[in-house]
Amino acid sequence: MNGKSALGVLLIIVGGLAALNFLNIDFGRIIGFLIPFILIGFGIVGWMYKKKLIGGILIALGAIMVLGKLGGLLMLLLAIGLVVAGVSLFKGGKRTY
């Protein structure tokens, strides 16, 4: 890569980050959301290349991070389940599906 193309790539990256900042899109948030999936992907690749210990650790770490990111969604599903269970207790009788 010569100097002009390196400068061009640098200008594109800086301009893209400035445009995302102008649109109130935080780049750190995007990376923070992608990191768990990248770890899971590297874990799967490690698992396929017979590095089961490292692959398993990366998959587990990525899965824990994904659960942390999706905590609000899991709590919403739990709340819906509790409401449905409460309504079914009030109804009594037989369940019909």
N, C-alpha and C positions, 0 to 999 in steps of 0.2 A: 504494500500500500504506500503510495507516494504521499508527499506532504499535502497536496491539494485535496486528495480524496479523504485523508485523515481529518483535515480541517472541515471538509464538507460533512462528514459523519458527526463530528463534534458540534457543528452548528445545527444540524438536524436534531440531535438529542437535546441540546439546550433550548431550541425553539419549541420542541414538543413538550418539554417540561414546563416552559413558560406558558404555553397554551393550556395545558392541564391545570396549572395554577390559576390562570385567569378564569377558567370554568369551574373553579372551586373543587377540583378533583385532586385529592391528596395522593401523591405517588406512594407514600409510605403505607397508606391504607391498602392500596392495590397489592403491593409486595407482601404486606402482612397477611393478606388473604391467600396469596399464591404459594407462600413458603410451605404450608402443610402439604399441599398437593405435590409440590416438587420433592419434598422428603419422601412421600409415599411412592412417587415414581422412581426415585433413586433406590428405595428399598426393594421395589419389585425387580429392578434391574439387577441389584446385588443378589437377590434370591435366585434369579435365573442363572447367574454366573457362579453358582455354588458357594456363595458367601452368605450362608443362611443366618449366621449370628448378626452380622452387620445389617443385612437386609431386614431381618426381623426387628432389630432395634429401630431402624429408620421408619419402618412401617408403623410400629407402635407409637413412636414419638409423633409422627405425622397425624395418626388417628386421634391421639390425645389433643393435639392442637386443633384439629377439625372439630372435635366435640366442644372445645372451648369457644370456637367461633360460632357454632350453631346452638349454643346454650339457650338463647332466647327462643328459638324455634322449638327446641325440645321442651322447654317450660310451657309454651303455648299448647303443644300437643298433650302434655300432662294435664293442664288445666281443662282442656276440652274433654279428656277422658274422665276426669273427676266429676265434671258437670253431668255428663251422660250417665255415669254410675249413680249419682244422686237422684237424677230424674227417674231412673229405672227403679230405685228403691221407693220413691213416692208412689209410682204407678202400682207396684206390687203385681200380683197375678202372674200370668204366663207371658213369656216373651214371644213375640211374633216377629219373624224376620221376613 
